[in-house]
Amino acid sequence: MNPVEAAWEALEADLADYLRQKGLAPSCRAGCFACCHGLVTLSRLEGEALLPHLTEAQRARLLEEGPKRLALLGEGKDDPHFPSRFFRERRPCPFLEGGLCGVYPFRPLACRGLLTAGDPALCQPEAQAPRGHFLKAPWGMAHRRMEALWEEEGRRYGFVVIGELAGLLYLLLEGLPRGRAEVERLLEGLGVLGGRWGFQVVSPWRGQGGNPGG
């Protein structure tokens, strides 16, 4: 089992233990997909683990949607309200198929860690979910698993790439360079490097808390 699949499996076990101990039952169900319109990020390593599981139709949708996401990111990466605006515009994940996640067993850590035990209607973009609607602890568990993958990615490549899901997967399909300078030049040329919500190319992560350092 590769490190990413191990992280997915470990997080599922963490979440099951937490929910059982707290006596919580998530209200998330198949066909409940408001969160599939949110801005999702992942790292290069997690993206590389997801790609082999995609169908030809899913790859085709990525090739169509990826450039659109990169263009949106280039326009909004410095806007503090970009994620909420993106969510309200209801731009579906390219893997949303008939109200279901088409890559559910291989979905990113960011998706796995977003849970609620509240009214699913409050997850809708127009509902403006109240503070505490989404469970804090599961998201923290997911973030710690992300940090471990950033550390592994740093060991493997010498740097870490983090970016919007469809845009990053599209770039991986097209052939993301291995070297840091080449990756930075590519992202800068696309207008998506840096900013508040743009792609981050950062130094190896050491798991010291917070975000990866530049």
Phi, psi and omega in degrees: 000130181283166184301326181290313179297325176295321178293318177301312183295318181295320179296319178301320178293317178302313183295318180299317179297315182298312182296322179294315181296324182272353182066033182259143175237110180302141177272359177295133182219161172301135182092353175258105194225026178302321182294344180284005175253004182275170178277114183249134176241157176206171180262167179305316184298318179291323177297318180295329178285331181282323187307315183298343183268359183279143174281169178298322179295320178293321177295320179296320178295322177296318180296332178276317186277328184307308179299327178294318180294320179297321178295317178298319181294320178299325180282328190246003188296340178259359182276117181299339182260010184302311181300318180291323177294317177302315181296316181294333179283354175054055175271108187289148172303140180296349179260005177281117187232107179061036180082006180235154177283120182283352179232032190310313181294342185241016183295152184295161177302322181300325179285319182295328185275357181264103184226153173220149172252007182266195181290119181301336179298334180283353177279344183296145182307320183283350185281336183052072185309135180291159177303133180092354180298315177270134185292128185287317185298314178301322178295321177297321177297317179297319182295323178295324176292324175299316181301320179296322178290325176299320179297316179296318179296321177298320177294323185283318186249342184090357178198170183236136175245126178232131181197175180301140190307298185295321180295316181291318178297322176300314180295325176293320177298322181282344179106077179289131181301158179273329184278147183297314182299320180293319178297315181296320178296318179298310182293322178294320178296329178278350179078020185244006182276131174077201186077185183286326186236003181283181178296142177246130174242110193230165180292161180308136183276138182244008175066040183260011181098151181080211182254164177302148179271151179277000000 
